[in-house]
Amino acid sequence: MFYAYIIRSEMDYSKFYYGSTDNLRRRIRDHNSGKNLTTKDSKPWKLIWYGGFANEGEAREFERYLKTASGKAFARKRLISDFV
């Protein structure tokens, strides 16, 4: 199973990160331990949404979509509306 996910900074609630992985627990631990250069300055991070995909390509494709302007608008309206 592969996952696309959205995390939010507990330090700055306006910061979100969109990613994909095959091991969600390990990836969240990596974000919170500072192993990801993009997210290390805004830790700790909290997982607020994830979706499962049958293969890595689909998960990465959805991650790329979430990082676009229309993907962010979709995420705000449909996936994380309780958090924004």
VOVEXDREN-479871 format. One record per residue: residue number from 0; residue in one letter; y, z, x of N, C-alpha, C, CB in turn. Coordinates in nm, 3 decimals, m for minus. Glycine has a CB too. Layout:
<atoms>
atom i=NUM	aa=A	n.north=Y	n.up=Z	n.east=X	ca.north=Y	ca.up=Z	ca.east=X	c.north=Y	c.up=Z	c.east=X	cb.north=Y	cb.up=Z	cb.east=X .
...
</atoms>
This chain:
<atoms>
atom i=0	aa=M	n.north=m0.117	n.up=0.000	n.east=0.084	ca.north=0.000	ca.up=0.000	ca.east=0.000	c.north=0.124	c.up=0.000	c.east=0.089	cb.north=0.000	cb.up=0.122	cb.east=m0.096 .
atom i=1	aa=F	n.north=0.224	n.up=m0.074	n.east=0.046	ca.north=0.352	ca.up=m0.082	ca.east=0.117	c.north=0.461	c.up=m0.039	c.east=0.019	cb.north=0.379	cb.up=m0.226	cb.east=0.172 .
atom i=2	aa=Y	n.north=0.569	n.up=0.014	n.east=0.073	ca.north=0.673	ca.up=0.072	ca.east=m0.011	c.north=0.811	c.up=0.020	c.east=0.028	cb.north=0.669	cb.up=0.223	cb.east=m0.001 .
atom i=3	aa=A	n.north=0.895	n.up=m0.001	n.east=m0.071	ca.north=1.039	ca.up=m0.014	ca.east=m0.053	c.north=1.094	c.up=0.119	c.east=m0.103	cb.north=1.102	cb.up=m0.141	cb.east=m0.130 .
atom i=4	aa=Y	n.north=1.200	n.up=0.168	n.east=m0.040	ca.north=1.249	ca.up=0.301	ca.east=m0.078	c.north=1.400	c.up=0.309	c.east=m0.062	cb.north=1.181	cb.up=0.409	cb.east=0.006 .
atom i=5	aa=I	n.north=1.455	n.up=0.409	n.east=m0.129	ca.north=1.598	ca.up=0.442	ca.east=m0.118	c.north=1.609	c.up=0.591	c.east=m0.088	cb.north=1.676	cb.up=0.403	cb.east=m0.249 .
atom i=6	aa=I	n.north=1.686	n.up=0.624	n.east=0.014	ca.north=1.714	ca.up=0.763	ca.east=0.045	c.north=1.865	c.up=0.785	c.east=0.038	cb.north=1.657	cb.up=0.803	cb.east=0.186 .
atom i=7	aa=R	n.north=1.904	n.up=0.909	n.east=0.014	ca.north=2.045	ca.up=0.946	ca.east=0.008	c.north=2.071	c.up=1.060	c.east=0.106	cb.north=2.087	cb.up=0.986	cb.east=m0.136 .
atom i=8	aa=S	n.north=2.183	n.up=1.053	n.east=0.173	ca.north=2.221	ca.up=1.158	ca.east=0.266	c.north=2.256	c.up=1.285	c.east=0.190	cb.north=2.341	cb.up=1.113	cb.east=0.353 .
atom i=9	aa=E	n.north=2.201	n.up=1.395	n.east=0.233	ca.north=2.235	ca.up=1.525	ca.east=0.176	c.north=2.367	c.up=1.575	c.east=0.232	cb.north=2.123	cb.up=1.627	cb.east=0.203 .
atom i=10	aa=M	n.north=2.412	n.up=1.514	n.east=0.341	ca.north=2.538	ca.up=1.552	ca.east=0.404	c.north=2.656	c.up=1.478	c.east=0.341	cb.north=2.532	cb.up=1.523	cb.east=0.555 .
atom i=11	aa=D	n.north=2.633	n.up=1.353	n.east=0.301	ca.north=2.737	ca.up=1.270	ca.east=0.240	c.north=2.672	c.up=1.192	c.east=0.127	cb.north=2.803	cb.up=1.173	cb.east=0.345 .
atom i=12	aa=Y	n.north=2.692	n.up=1.241	n.east=0.005	ca.north=2.623	ca.up=1.184	ca.east=m0.112	c.north=2.658	c.up=1.039	c.east=m0.138	cb.north=2.655	cb.up=1.265	cb.east=m0.233 .
atom i=13	aa=S	n.north=2.761	n.up=0.987	n.east=m0.075	ca.north=2.797	ca.up=0.847	ca.east=m0.096	c.north=2.715	c.up=0.752	c.east=m0.008	cb.north=2.945	cb.up=0.826	cb.east=m0.068 .
atom i=14	aa=K	n.north=2.634	n.up=0.806	n.east=0.084	ca.north=2.556	ca.up=0.722	ca.east=0.175	c.north=2.412	c.up=0.708	c.east=0.128	cb.north=2.559	cb.up=0.781	cb.east=0.316 .
atom i=15	aa=F	n.north=2.370	n.up=0.582	n.east=0.117	ca.north=2.234	ca.up=0.547	ca.east=0.080	c.north=2.175	c.up=0.460	c.east=0.190	cb.north=2.228	cb.up=0.476	cb.east=m0.057 .
atom i=16	aa=Y	n.north=2.044	n.up=0.465	n.east=0.204	ca.north=1.974	ca.up=0.378	ca.east=0.298	c.north=1.858	c.up=0.314	c.east=0.224	cb.north=1.925	cb.up=0.457	cb.east=0.424 .
atom i=17	aa=Y	n.north=1.839	n.up=0.184	n.east=0.246	ca.north=1.732	ca.up=0.108	ca.east=0.182	c.north=1.636	c.up=0.064	c.east=0.290	cb.north=1.789	cb.up=m0.015	cb.east=0.104 .
atom i=18	aa=G	n.north=1.506	n.up=0.090	n.east=0.270	ca.north=1.409	ca.up=0.055	ca.east=0.373	c.north=1.275	c.up=0.019	c.east=0.313	cb.north=1.392	cb.up=0.169	cb.east=0.469 .
atom i=19	aa=S	n.north=1.180	n.up=m0.013	n.east=0.402	ca.north=1.042	ca.up=m0.040	ca.east=0.362	c.north=0.949	c.up=0.013	c.east=0.470	cb.north=1.019	cb.up=m0.192	cb.east=0.337 .
atom i=20	aa=T	n.north=0.826	n.up=0.044	n.east=0.430	ca.north=0.730	ca.up=0.105	ca.east=0.522	c.north=0.590	c.up=0.100	c.east=0.463	cb.north=0.769	cb.up=0.249	cb.east=0.555 .
atom i=21	aa=D	n.north=0.492	n.up=0.128	n.east=0.548	ca.north=0.355	ca.up=0.143	ca.east=0.498	c.north=0.314	c.up=0.290	c.east=0.494	cb.north=0.256	cb.up=0.063	cb.east=0.586 .
atom i=22	aa=N	n.north=0.402	n.up=0.378	n.east=0.545	ca.north=0.374	ca.up=0.522	ca.east=0.546	c.north=0.503	c.up=0.596	c.east=0.509	cb.north=0.318	cb.up=0.568	cb.east=0.686 .
atom i=23	aa=L	n.north=0.520	n.up=0.622	n.east=0.383	ca.north=0.645	ca.up=0.678	ca.east=0.331	c.north=0.674	c.up=0.817	c.east=0.386	cb.north=0.641	cb.up=0.682	cb.east=0.180 .
atom i=24	aa=R	n.north=0.575	n.up=0.903	n.east=0.389	ca.north=0.599	ca.up=1.041	ca.east=0.439	c.north=0.644	c.up=1.040	c.east=0.584	cb.north=0.471	cb.up=1.126	cb.east=0.425 .
atom i=25	aa=R	n.north=0.576	n.up=0.961	n.east=0.667	ca.north=0.613	ca.up=0.954	ca.east=0.809	c.north=0.754	c.up=0.897	c.east=0.824	cb.north=0.512	cb.up=0.868	cb.east=0.887 .
atom i=26	aa=R	n.north=0.786	n.up=0.795	n.east=0.745	ca.north=0.917	ca.up=0.730	ca.east=0.757	c.north=1.030	c.up=0.826	c.east=0.718	cb.north=0.922	cb.up=0.605	cb.east=0.668 .
atom i=27	aa=I	n.north=1.011	n.up=0.905	n.east=0.616	ca.north=1.114	ca.up=1.002	ca.east=0.577	c.north=1.129	c.up=1.108	c.east=0.687	cb.north=1.079	cb.up=1.069	cb.east=0.441 .
atom i=28	aa=R	n.north=1.017	n.up=1.152	n.east=0.742	ca.north=1.022	ca.up=1.247	ca.east=0.855	c.north=1.101	c.up=1.186	c.east=0.971	cb.north=0.879	cb.up=1.285	cb.east=0.901 .
atom i=29	aa=D	n.north=1.076	n.up=1.057	n.east=1.000	ca.north=1.149	ca.up=0.990	ca.east=1.109	c.north=1.299	c.up=0.989	c.east=1.083	cb.north=1.098	cb.up=0.847	cb.east=1.127 .
atom i=30	aa=H	n.north=1.338	n.up=0.959	n.east=0.960	ca.north=1.482	ca.up=0.960	ca.east=0.926	c.north=1.540	c.up=1.099	c.east=0.947	cb.north=1.504	cb.up=0.914	cb.east=0.780 .
atom i=31	aa=N	n.north=1.470	n.up=1.202	n.east=0.906	ca.north=1.523	ca.up=1.337	ca.east=0.914	c.north=1.514	c.up=1.398	c.east=1.053	cb.north=1.451	cb.up=1.425	cb.east=0.818 .
atom i=32	aa=S	n.north=1.434	n.up=1.341	n.east=1.140	ca.north=1.426	ca.up=1.393	ca.east=1.277	c.north=1.519	c.up=1.318	c.east=1.372	cb.north=1.283	cb.up=1.386	cb.east=1.328 .
atom i=33	aa=G	n.north=1.589	n.up=1.216	n.east=1.322	ca.north=1.684	ca.up=1.143	ca.east=1.405	c.north=1.625	c.up=1.026	c.east=1.480	cb.north=1.747	cb.up=1.235	cb.east=1.500 .
atom i=34	aa=K	n.north=1.504	n.up=0.984	n.east=1.448	ca.north=1.440	ca.up=0.873	ca.east=1.519	c.north=1.497	c.up=0.737	c.east=1.479	cb.north=1.292	cb.up=0.874	cb.east=1.494 .
atom i=35	aa=N	n.north=1.570	n.up=0.731	n.east=1.369	ca.north=1.632	ca.up=0.606	ca.east=1.325	c.north=1.780	c.up=0.612	c.east=1.360	cb.north=1.611	cb.up=0.582	cb.east=1.172 .
atom i=36	aa=L	n.north=1.827	n.up=0.519	n.east=1.445	ca.north=1.966	ca.up=0.522	ca.east=1.490	c.north=2.066	c.up=0.506	c.east=1.375	cb.north=1.989	cb.up=0.413	cb.east=1.592 .
atom i=37	aa=T	n.north=2.030	n.up=0.429	n.east=1.274	ca.north=2.120	ca.up=0.404	ca.east=1.162	c.north=2.142	c.up=0.528	c.east=1.078	cb.north=2.067	cb.up=0.293	cb.east=1.076 .
atom i=38	aa=T	n.north=2.043	n.up=0.613	n.east=1.066	ca.north=2.052	ca.up=0.728	ca.east=0.975	c.north=2.067	c.up=0.863	c.east=1.045	cb.north=1.931	cb.up=0.732	cb.east=0.889 .
atom i=39	aa=K	n.north=2.060	n.up=0.867	n.east=1.176	ca.north=2.056	ca.up=0.997	ca.east=1.244	c.north=2.182	c.up=1.079	c.east=1.229	cb.north=2.029	cb.up=0.976	cb.east=1.390 .
atom i=40	aa=D	n.north=2.298	n.up=1.016	n.east=1.212	ca.north=2.423	ca.up=1.092	ca.east=1.201	c.north=2.450	c.up=1.147	c.east=1.062	cb.north=2.537	cb.up=1.005	cb.east=1.242 .
atom i=41	aa=S	n.north=2.369	n.up=1.110	n.east=0.964	ca.north=2.394	ca.up=1.155	ca.east=0.826	c.north=2.277	c.up=1.235	c.east=0.770	cb.north=2.422	cb.up=1.036	cb.east=0.737 .
atom i=42	aa=K	n.north=2.191	n.up=1.286	n.east=0.855	ca.north=2.075	ca.up=1.360	ca.east=0.807	c.north=2.117	c.up=1.498	c.east=0.760	cb.north=1.968	cb.up=1.372	cb.east=0.917 .
atom i=43	aa=P	n.north=2.046	n.up=1.562	n.east=0.676	ca.north=1.913	ca.up=1.526	ca.east=0.624	c.north=1.923	c.up=1.424	c.east=0.510	cb.north=1.839	cb.up=1.650	cb.east=0.576 .
atom i=44	aa=W	n.north=1.813	n.up=1.354	n.east=0.490	ca.north=1.800	ca.up=1.252	ca.east=0.387	c.north=1.698	c.up=1.296	c.east=0.283	cb.north=1.760	cb.up=1.117	cb.east=0.449 .
atom i=45	aa=K	n.north=1.723	n.up=1.254	n.east=0.159	ca.north=1.631	ca.up=1.286	ca.east=0.050	c.north=1.585	c.up=1.156	c.east=m0.015	cb.north=1.699	cb.up=1.380	cb.east=m0.055 .
atom i=46	aa=L	n.north=1.456	n.up=1.146	n.east=m0.036	ca.north=1.399	ca.up=1.030	ca.east=m0.104	c.north=1.439	c.up=1.036	c.east=m0.251	cb.north=1.244	cb.up=1.025	cb.east=m0.087 .
atom i=47	aa=I	n.north=1.503	n.up=0.929	n.east=m0.302	ca.north=1.542	ca.up=0.930	ca.east=m0.443	c.north=1.473	c.up=0.821	c.east=m0.523	cb.north=1.692	cb.up=0.914	cb.east=m0.454 .
atom i=48	aa=W	n.north=1.415	n.up=0.720	n.east=m0.457	ca.north=1.339	ca.up=0.617	ca.east=m0.529	c.north=1.244	c.up=0.548	c.east=m0.432	cb.north=1.434	cb.up=0.514	cb.east=m0.595 .
atom i=49	aa=Y	n.north=1.125	n.up=0.512	n.east=m0.481	ca.north=1.037	ca.up=0.425	ca.east=m0.405	c.north=0.954	c.up=0.342	c.east=m0.501	cb.north=0.945	cb.up=0.506	cb.east=m0.310 .
atom i=50	aa=G	n.north=0.913	n.up=0.226	n.east=m0.454	ca.north=0.828	ca.up=0.137	ca.east=m0.532	c.north=0.714	c.up=0.088	c.east=m0.446	cb.north=0.908	cb.up=0.019	cb.east=m0.589 .
atom i=51	aa=G	n.north=0.596	n.up=0.079	n.east=m0.502	ca.north=0.478	ca.up=0.035	ca.east=m0.429	c.north=0.455	c.up=m0.115	c.east=m0.444	cb.north=0.355	cb.up=0.111	cb.east=m0.475 .
atom i=52	aa=F	n.north=0.410	n.up=m0.179	n.east=m0.336	ca.north=0.386	ca.up=m0.322	ca.east=m0.333	c.north=0.249	c.up=m0.349	c.east=m0.271	cb.north=0.497	cb.up=m0.396	cb.east=m0.256 .
atom i=53	aa=A	n.north=0.188	n.up=m0.457	n.east=m0.313	ca.north=0.053	ca.up=m0.491	ca.east=m0.266	c.north=0.050	c.up=m0.533	c.east=m0.120	cb.north=m0.004	cb.up=m0.602	cb.east=m0.350 .
atom i=54	aa=N	n.north=0.159	n.up=m0.592	n.east=m0.070	ca.north=0.159	ca.up=m0.635	ca.east=0.069	c.north=0.296	c.up=m0.613	c.east=0.133	cb.north=0.118	cb.up=m0.782	cb.east=0.080 .
atom i=55	aa=E	n.north=0.297	n.up=m0.620	n.east=0.265	ca.north=0.418	ca.up=m0.592	ca.east=0.342	c.north=0.529	c.up=m0.691	c.east=0.311	cb.north=0.387	cb.up=m0.594	cb.east=0.490 .
atom i=56	aa=G	n.north=0.496	n.up=m0.817	n.east=0.293	ca.north=0.597	ca.up=m0.919	ca.east=0.266	c.north=0.675	c.up=m0.891	c.east=0.139	cb.north=0.532	cb.up=m1.055	cb.east=0.256 .
atom i=57	aa=E	n.north=0.607	n.up=m0.849	n.east=0.034	ca.north=0.676	ca.up=m0.818	ca.east=m0.092	c.north=0.768	c.up=m0.697	c.east=m0.076	cb.north=0.573	cb.up=m0.792	cb.east=m0.204 .
atom i=58	aa=A	n.north=0.721	n.up=m0.595	n.east=m0.004	ca.north=0.804	ca.up=m0.476	ca.east=0.017	c.north=0.928	c.up=m0.510	c.east=0.098	cb.north=0.723	cb.up=m0.365	cb.east=0.088 .
atom i=59	aa=R	n.north=0.912	n.up=m0.588	n.east=0.204	ca.north=1.027	ca.up=m0.626	ca.east=0.287	c.north=1.124	c.up=m0.717	c.east=0.211	cb.north=0.979	cb.up=m0.696	cb.east=0.415 .
atom i=60	aa=E	n.north=1.068	n.up=m0.805	n.east=0.129	ca.north=1.153	ca.up=m0.893	ca.east=0.049	c.north=1.239	c.up=m0.811	c.east=m0.049	cb.north=1.066	cb.up=m0.996	cb.east=m0.028 .
atom i=61	aa=F	n.north=1.179	n.up=m0.710	n.east=m0.112	ca.north=1.256	ca.up=m0.626	ca.east=m0.204	c.north=1.358	c.up=m0.542	c.east=m0.128	cb.north=1.162	cb.up=m0.535	cb.east=m0.286 .
atom i=62	aa=E	n.north=1.322	n.up=m0.494	n.east=m0.010	ca.north=1.418	ca.up=m0.421	ca.east=0.074	c.north=1.538	c.up=m0.510	c.east=0.105	cb.north=1.351	cb.up=m0.372	cb.east=0.205 .
atom i=63	aa=R	n.north=1.513	n.up=m0.634	n.east=0.146	ca.north=1.623	ca.up=m0.725	ca.east=0.177	c.north=1.711	c.up=m0.749	c.east=0.054	cb.north=1.568	cb.up=m0.859	cb.east=0.228 .
atom i=64	aa=Y	n.north=1.649	n.up=m0.762	n.east=m0.062	ca.north=1.725	ca.up=m0.778	ca.east=m0.186	c.north=1.812	c.up=m0.655	c.east=m0.212	cb.north=1.630	cb.up=m0.803	cb.east=m0.305 .
atom i=65	aa=L	n.north=1.757	n.up=m0.535	n.east=m0.195	ca.north=1.834	ca.up=m0.413	ca.east=m0.220	c.north=1.956	c.up=m0.403	c.east=m0.129	cb.north=1.745	cb.up=m0.291	cb.east=m0.201 .
atom i=66	aa=K	n.north=1.952	n.up=m0.465	n.east=m0.014	ca.north=2.063	ca.up=m0.458	ca.east=0.080	c.north=2.174	c.up=m0.560	c.east=0.049	cb.north=2.012	cb.up=m0.480	cb.east=0.220 .
atom i=67	aa=T	n.north=2.152	n.up=m0.648	n.east=m0.049	ca.north=2.255	ca.up=m0.742	ca.east=m0.090	c.north=2.347	c.up=m0.675	c.east=m0.192	cb.north=2.192	cb.up=m0.871	cb.east=m0.149 .
atom i=68	aa=A	n.north=2.461	n.up=m0.737	n.east=m0.218	ca.north=2.554	ca.up=m0.682	ca.east=m0.316	c.north=2.490	c.up=m0.673	c.east=m0.454	cb.north=2.682	cb.up=m0.766	cb.east=m0.322 .
atom i=69	aa=S	n.north=2.421	n.up=m0.778	n.east=m0.495	ca.north=2.358	ca.up=m0.774	ca.east=m0.628	c.north=2.242	c.up=m0.675	c.east=m0.631	cb.north=2.309	cb.up=m0.914	cb.east=m0.668 .
atom i=70	aa=G	n.north=2.171	n.up=m0.660	n.east=m0.520	ca.north=2.063	ca.up=m0.562	ca.east=m0.512	c.north=2.115	c.up=m0.420	c.east=m0.521	cb.north=1.985	cb.up=m0.580	cb.east=m0.384 .
atom i=71	aa=K	n.north=2.227	n.up=m0.393	n.east=m0.456	ca.north=2.287	ca.up=m0.259	ca.east=m0.464	c.north=2.335	c.up=m0.229	c.east=m0.605	cb.north=2.404	cb.up=m0.246	cb.east=m0.365 .
atom i=72	aa=A	n.north=2.393	n.up=m0.330	n.east=m0.671	ca.north=2.436	ca.up=m0.311	ca.east=m0.810	c.north=2.316	c.up=m0.285	c.east=m0.900	cb.north=2.514	cb.up=m0.435	cb.east=m0.859 .
atom i=73	aa=F	n.north=2.207	n.up=m0.360	n.east=m0.880	ca.north=2.084	ca.up=m0.339	ca.east=m0.956	c.north=2.030	c.up=m0.198	c.east=m0.933	cb.north=1.977	cb.up=m0.444	cb.east=m0.918 .
atom i=74	aa=A	n.north=2.027	n.up=m0.156	n.east=m0.808	ca.north=1.976	ca.up=m0.023	ca.east=m0.775	c.north=2.060	c.up=0.085	c.east=m0.841	cb.north=1.973	cb.up=m0.002	cb.east=m0.622 .
atom i=75	aa=R	n.north=2.193	n.up=0.072	n.east=m0.834	ca.north=2.280	ca.up=0.172	ca.east=m0.896	c.north=2.258	c.up=0.181	c.east=m1.047	cb.north=2.425	cb.up=0.141	cb.east=m0.867 .
atom i=76	aa=K	n.north=2.239	n.up=0.065	n.east=m1.110	ca.north=2.227	ca.up=0.063	ca.east=m1.256	c.north=2.087	c.up=0.101	c.east=m1.304	cb.north=2.263	cb.up=m0.073	cb.east=m1.308 .
atom i=77	aa=R	n.north=1.982	n.up=0.055	n.east=m1.234	ca.north=1.846	ca.up=0.069	ca.east=m1.284	c.north=1.757	c.up=0.169	c.east=m1.211	cb.north=1.781	cb.up=m0.061	cb.east=m1.280 .
atom i=78	aa=L	n.north=1.784	n.up=0.193	n.east=m1.082	ca.north=1.692	ca.up=0.275	ca.east=m1.004	c.north=1.746	c.up=0.414	c.east=m0.972	cb.north=1.658	cb.up=0.204	cb.east=m0.875 .
atom i=79	aa=I	n.north=1.876	n.up=0.423	n.east=m0.945	ca.north=1.930	ca.up=0.550	ca.east=m0.898	c.north=2.051	c.up=0.596	c.east=m0.980	cb.north=1.969	cb.up=0.539	cb.east=m0.752 .
atom i=80	aa=S	n.north=2.061	n.up=0.554	n.east=m1.104	ca.north=2.179	ca.up=0.586	ca.east=m1.185	c.north=2.202	c.up=0.737	c.east=m1.198	cb.north=2.163	cb.up=0.525	cb.east=m1.323 .
atom i=81	aa=D	n.north=2.099	n.up=0.817	n.east=m1.190	ca.north=2.116	ca.up=0.962	ca.east=m1.199	c.north=2.173	c.up=1.023	c.east=m1.072	cb.north=1.984	cb.up=1.028	cb.east=m1.230 .
atom i=82	aa=F	n.north=2.179	n.up=0.945	n.east=m0.962	ca.north=2.222	ca.up=0.999	ca.east=m0.834	c.north=2.358	c.up=0.949	c.east=m0.788	cb.north=2.121	cb.up=0.966	cb.east=m0.730 .
atom i=83	aa=V	n.north=2.419	n.up=0.853	n.east=m0.861	ca.north=2.548	ca.up=0.801	ca.east=m0.818	c.north=2.659	c.up=0.848	c.east=m0.908	cb.north=2.547	cb.up=0.649	cb.east=m0.814 .
</atoms>
